[in-house]
Amino acid sequence: MKTFFAQQEVNTGRQIELDLLKSFTIICCLIGAHICDEFIFDFDNSLVWTQSYVFGRVLGAPIFMFSMGFTMMYTTHHTAGDMFWRAIKLLTFGQTLNIFRYAIPYYWGAQLDPAYYNPQQVLNFSSDILQLAGLAFIVMAITRALKLSTALTLLIAIGMSLLGTFLTGVETNNYMVNQALGLLWPTHTESYYPLFNWFIFIAGGQWMGSIYRHINNKKAFFSIAIPIGILTISAYFYLQLYTSQTYLGALGDNLSRYCWLHLGEALFIMSFIPMLIGISYLITTYIQHHLSEEVITHLQFPSCHINKYYSVSWGVITIGSTMFNLHNTSDYMVTWMICTLITSMIVMVYVRHFEEWVDDFVGRYDWIFIMTVFAITLYMAYYAYATCEVMPNFLNNYLDNIKL
């Protein structure tokens, strides 16, 4: 059988199947999961449970980060300097989102209910997915500067994962310091996506991207990858849902078991991501052969603007959950479609009419903007640290007992 690998790089163009997978991730996984969380739908319902646990956890952030590493092998801006500057922009972007998602709403909320909303302001200094992405780009910038191979970078990521598990709970008596440490390894603060535990997905994606560039027969490659992925994903869900094992925990009720993924579970999840890319490849092939290229363009749009979709959708969901007190599970699909539609409309209008002007303006005053964002972040965090004794995080259910 003719090998599907070539010695030279032959698969170097834009990978439409990856765009489709990224679009699926942001629309169907992350936005859907955030809606479940913010609107507090009934998690005993199978639809909501599947959306939040299966699509939101297993098929959400891991694919988001894996795809980011994968596309590193296809970007034209791949020097160490490019990656470091991208890291600064991602960290700033993440903190800007947190200011509008946490700092400003909770500041005004504190005027009405200081006992509950004052502590919530500390959440604007949190380990979320954009913070993880920014820190990951810093690590990647270092590996590029040192000219490390993608395989060696993956080995380093495996070591970081083990180290993250070993350091879980290692912290000080200072919440602010612990929250900063929580960006690197799991601490009992708002430590959603610590770098050490999650960098393996970025490194794994980069490693696969380097291999993917040598594939000259995708159909043959995926004829093997898809069956293997079906076996591994079936084993993964079977072990969690129908056995009493305790090592795999992403589908359990303990959120920290997912946020602080162990090495074995991370490798398990990565083992079936090639299958998902293969399914995306089959779908894109069908569309190219039977539908117009315009369909592909529309499907690629969320992928090309994935950070905008992520941030705008959070704004739409946050405002929506404040204005409408929805808990009926029958409202979930309608809520998801409305939030997705509004998000898409806002992003499309922004890209068409405002993106060029904003990029030009921010580009001229980039460092002023960056310093302003972090000054606001640190001030709001310090205010919360100085005025509150008990801080919120997902481990204490965000102090909802105070609100009740």
N, C-alpha and C positions, 0 to 999 in steps of 0.2 A: 504493500500500500504506500502510495506516495506520501511523504511526510508533509505535514501542514506547517512546518517551521522552515524559514529560510535563514541562511547565515547573514545576509544583509537585511537592512530594514526595508520592508516593502509595504508596510501598512501604516503610512505616516499622515494621512489626511484626517479630516474631521470625522470622528466616529459617531455616526447618527444614532446607533443603538445605545450608546452611553448617554447621549442627550435625552433620548426617550426615557431611559431608566431614571435619570436625574429629575426629569419633569414629573414622572410618576411619584418619585420620592417626596418632592416638595408639595405636590397637590394632594395626593392620596394618603401619604403617610404622615408627614409632619403637620400640615394644616389640619388634617382630620384629628390627629391626636391632641393637638392644642385645643381644638373645639371641645373634645370630650372632657379635658381637664378644666377649662375655664368655665364652661357652662354647667359642669357637674352633672352630666347625665348618669343614669343608673348603670353602674359597671357590672351589675348582675345580668344585664341584658347581653345576649351573645353578640349582637352587632357592635355595641359599644365596646365590649371587652375585646373583640377581635380587632377593631380599629385602633384602640389604645395600646393593647399589649402586643399584638402580632405586627400590625402595620406601623404603629408608633414607636415601638421599642426595637423589635428584631429587624424590621425592614425599613426603619426610619434613619436614625442617626448613624448606625454602622454603614449603611449604603451611602449616606450623605458624605461621610468622611472618607470612605474607600474611594468614591468617585473623585473627590478632591485630589487625592494622591494619584489616581489614575491619570487625570487630566494634566498633572504636572509634567508628564512625559510627552504631552502634545502641545503645550503652550510655547509661544515664541519668546516669552519673557521668563527664562529659566536660569539666569545667573544667580549667584549668591546675593548680589545686591538687589536684584529684582525681587527675590523672594523675601528678603528682609523688609523692603519697602512695602510689599504686599502684606506682610505680617503687621506692620504698624497701621496700615489702613484697615485691616480686618479688626484689630483690637479697638481702634477708634470707632469703627462702624458698630461693633458690638456694644461699646459703652454708650454710644449715642442712642442705640435702641433701648438700653437699660434706663437711661435718663427719662425717656418718654414712656417706657413701660412701667417703671417703678418709681423713680425719684419724684417726678412732677405730680403724677396722680396721688401718690401717697403723702406728698407734702400737703396738698390741698385736703386730702382725707383726714390728715392729722388735725386740721382745724376743727373738725367735727367730732372725731373719736381718737384723741391722742394716744390712749393706752394701746390701741390696736395698730393704728397706722404709723405712728412714729417709728417703731421697730422695723416696719416693712421697708423703710427707706434704705436700710442697709443692703437690701437685695440688689441694688444697682451696682454693687461690687461683687458679682457672682461668677462662678465657673459655669458658664453656659456654652453652647455649641460654637458661637462665633469667637469666644475667648479661646476655646480649644483650637479652633482653626488658626487663629493668629499665633498662638504659641507653637503650633505644629510647623508653621511656615518659618519661624525662627530656627527651629531644630533643623528643618530642611535646608535653610540657608547655610547653616554650619556644615552640614554633610556635603553640600555642593562646594563650599569653600575648601573643604578637606579632600574633595574629589573621591568620596566614598561611593562604592557601588550600591545599586539598589538592594542587592542581596545582603550586603553587610549592614546597610541601614535597617533592613528588616530584622536582622539578628540583634541589633542594638535595641530595636523596638520591643523585641521579645524580652530582652533583659529589663527594659523599662517597665514592662507589664508585670514581671515578677517582683520588681522593686516596689511598684505601686501597691501590690497586694501585701508585701511585707511591711510597708510603711503605713498601712491603713490605721487610722486612729492616732498616729504619732503627731502630737500637737503641743501647744503651750497653754498657759493660762490666760492668754490674751486673744479675744475673739477676732480682732482685726488681723493679727498675725496668722491665726489659724485659717482665716478666710483666704489670705494670700497663699498660704501653703496648700490650701484646697484647690488651687489652680493646677498644682503639680501632682498631688496624691490625695487620696480620700481623707478628709477630716470631717468632724461633726459640725459642719457649717453648710452653707449652700454650695456643696461640692458636687455638682451634677456630672460634669465631664472632665475629671482630672487628666492632665496631659499624660502622665505615666501609664495609666490604664487604657487610654484610648488612642495613643499615637500609633499603635500597631495597625489600626485600620488605614491610616494615611500611608504608612510605610508599606503595608501589604498592597494597597492600591497602586502605589508607585512601582513596586516590583512587578505586579501583573501588567501594568502599562508598558514597562520595558520589554516584557515578553510579547505582548500583543503587537508591538511594532514589527515583529518578525513573523507574524502569522500570515501565510499566503493562501490559506484555504480555511476561511472561517467556518464554512459549513461542516467540514470534517472535524475541526476543533470542537465545535459545539455539539456534534453528534456524540462526543465522549463526555464533554463537560456537563451537558444537561442531564443525562442519566445518573452520573455521579452526584450531581447536585440534588436530584430528586431523592436519592438514597440518604444523603446526609441530612437534608432538611426534614425528611420523614423521621429519621432517627432522633434528630434534635427535638422535635415536637413530641414524639412518643416518650422519650426519656423524661421530659418535663411534665407531661400531662398524665401519664399512666404508670409511672414508677415512683418509688419513694426516695430516689436519689436526691442529694442536697447540694451538689456542686453547681449544677446549672440552675439559674434562678431568674432569668430575665422575664419569665412569664408568671412569676410569683407576685404576691401582694407586697413584698418587701422591696420598695423602690430602690434602696441602696444596693441590693443585689444586682440590679440592672445598671445603675449609675457607676458602680465600682466593679465592672466586669473583670473576672479572672481570665488568665491567659487561655485556659482550655475552652471557655465559652466563646472568647473572641475568635479563636482559630476555628471553632465549630461554625460560627456564623460566616466567617470568610470563606469557608469551604463550599458554601452554596451560592455565593455571590456570582461566580462565573456562570452558573445556571441562569440566574436572573438576567445577566447581560446577554446570554444566548437567546432567551425568550424575547428580549427586546430586539435582538437581531432578526429573529424570524418575523416579528411584527413589522419592523421597518422594511424588510425585504418584500413582504406582502404588499405594504402600502406603496412602495416604489413601483411594483409591477402592476398594480390594479387601480391605484388612485393617483391623484396629481401630486406634483412636488409641493404644491401650496399646502397640502395637509402636513407634510413633513415640516415645513417652515413653522406652521402654527404649533405643532407638537414640540418643536425645539425651543420655542420662545421662553417658556418657564425655566428651562435649563440655562439658557443664555443670560437670564436675569434672576438667577436663583436666590442671591442674597437679597435682592429687592423684594421678591415674593415672600421670603422668610420674614423680613422686617415689616413690610406693609401688612401682611396677614396678621401679625401679632397686634398691630394697631387696630385693625378691623375687629379682631376677636375680642380684644380687651374692651373696646368701646361697646361692642355688641353685648358682651356678657354683663356689662354695667347697666345698660339700658333695658335689657330683656332678661327676665329671670326664667330661663328655660330649663326644665328638668325632665320633661316628657320625652322618652326615647323616640317616640314617633316623629318628633321634631328634628331629630339629629340630621337625617339626610338633607332635609330642606335647609337647615342651618349651614351645613357644609357647602351646599351648592351656592347659597347666597354669599357666604364669606369668600368663597373661591371666585365667584363672579365679580364681586366688588374689588377684591384684591387685583384681579387681572385687569380690570378697567383702569384702576389707579396706576398700575405699573405701565400699561400701554400709553396712557396719556402722558405720564412722566417721561417715558423714553422718547416719545415723539415730539414733545413740546418743551421739556425743561432739562433733560439730562445734559445736553451739550452745554447749556448756559451754567448749570450748577457745577459741572466738572471743571469748566473754565474758571469760575469764580473761586471754588474751593482750591483749585490747583495753584492759584496766585497767592492764596493765604493759608496754605495747607498746615504749616506748623502752628500758626495762630489758632486755627480750628482745632488741631490735635491737642494743644495745651489747654485750650478752653474746655474741651470735653472732659479731659482727665482732672482738671481743677474742680469742675462741678461735681464729678464723680467722687473725688476724695472729700470735698467739703460736705456733701450730703451723707457720705458714709460716716465721717467724723461726727457729724451732728447726731446721727443715730447712735453711734457708739457712746457718745457723751451723755445722752439723755435716757438711755434704756439699759436695763440690767439683763433682760432675757431677750435673745435675738431669734428671729424666725429662720427656719429652713425646712426642707422637706421632711426631715427626721422628726420635727415636733409639730408637723402639720401646719406650719406657718402661723402658729399661735392662734388658731381658729377658736380655741377654747376661751380666749379673752374676748373675742368678738361675740361669742355666744353668751 
